[in-house]
Amino acid sequence: MRSKLKNYTWHRFTYAAIRSTIGQLVRRSMRLQCIIQKGPNKPSLIIANHNTDLDPALVGLGFSRHTYFLASEHALRAGFPSKLLKFFFAPIPFNKARTDVPAIKEMIRRLKAGASVCLFAEGDRSFNGQTGPIALSSAKLAKKSGADLITYRFTGAYFVSPRWAKKKRKGIINGAVVNTYSAQELNSMTAEEILEIMERDLFVDAYERQNEKPCRYPGKDLAESIETVLYLCPLCEAIGTIKSKGDHFKCSCGLTGSYTETGFLAGDSLPFKSITDWDKWQIGVLAKIVSKAGYDPICSDDEQQLFEVQPAVGKKLVGEGSMYIDRMLFSCCGMSFPLENITKFAVVGQKVLLFALKDGATYEVRSRSPRSALKYREIFRLLSGS
């Protein structure tokens, strides 16, 4: 099928060339094991789980057919590298801080024009090792696109490249097609039924698999930046008191622990052996803290930088200082934002906090030292009921 998309022939050529050269270097460096899928000759929507920054490259290595990918808008405002990304691959931009209708329309347009598109259905990398929730809009997209649906699942990726970690580890990532569903099959299903098959096919519990078949993921400074995910101490229940160094972490209350080469946590005073279990516990405790909170700050951090963002274009520093959130307000670097005016909090990468206002403005908060952006996202979710 000849696509009507602009520069499609160029994109196919560069995709094939880079896939056979640089792609193989990525494959060896990430120790990826996958079966190369030719895929159907007609356009397909590939849905995959998400655990590393290189997942688009890894999916590309698993399929011989040219595929377009989505790119978070922050990746498209990085100057010259972003220009190269747009020139060679023409990714579909999307905004994590908003429900991005233009991105959905562009995916459907490219699929109907004869191209294949890959969507990381969680919209975010996993912090705790379990596949995250998938929005019903992804299932509606699959149904409306008129394309075949391919589900593709990675395993092992979470321990090779934990989202919270400062450094990657050595280890094997496996990638494979789980199922293929024809457009005719999808047309006979409801969006809710399609969502069920997406959730079933893509779900991975990294620690459950590690319990069944333990593997080592060696590296340096294994615990560093673990406080970006473990924001609540199980001993004193204080927020933001965990600090890490090397393979170890501790709280000011006396709690100590370490992160091991198998991905499990070790320490005599630790009630949890996995980040998954710790995260589930802290979400529950945080909900109780938020429900009892008055108008004092629920959590706070110092030495932050606030940027105003022009999506997919650039950002401008507008303030430096501390930030906090209470049940009515998010205050950052001398600026105050009523929670009722904020549409969404999102986390970019390890610790960049991104948020959007109802008037269309978008901001991000950066920190030079490790601190959890995740806790602000969770507090906002609990307060807003989103």
Secondary structure, 3 states (H helix, E strand, C coil): CCCCCCCHHHHHHHHHHHHHCHHHHHHHHCCEEECCECCCCCCEEEEECCCCCCHHHHHHHHECCCEEEEEEHHHHCCCHHHHHHHHHHCCEEECCCCCCHHHHHHHHHHHHCCCEEEEECCCCCCCCCECCCCCHHHHHHHHHHCCEEEEEEEECHHHHCCCCCCCCCCCCEEEEEEEEECHHHHHCCCHHHHHHHHHHHHCCEHHHHHHHCCCCCCCCCCCCCHHHCCCECCCCCCECCEEEECCEEEECCCCEEEECCCCCEECCCCCCCCHHHHHHHHHHHHHHHHHHCCCCCCEEEEEEEEEEEECCCEEEEEEEEEEEECCCEEEECCEEEEHHHEEEEEEECCCEEEEEECCCCEEEEEECCCCCCHHHHHHHHHHHCC
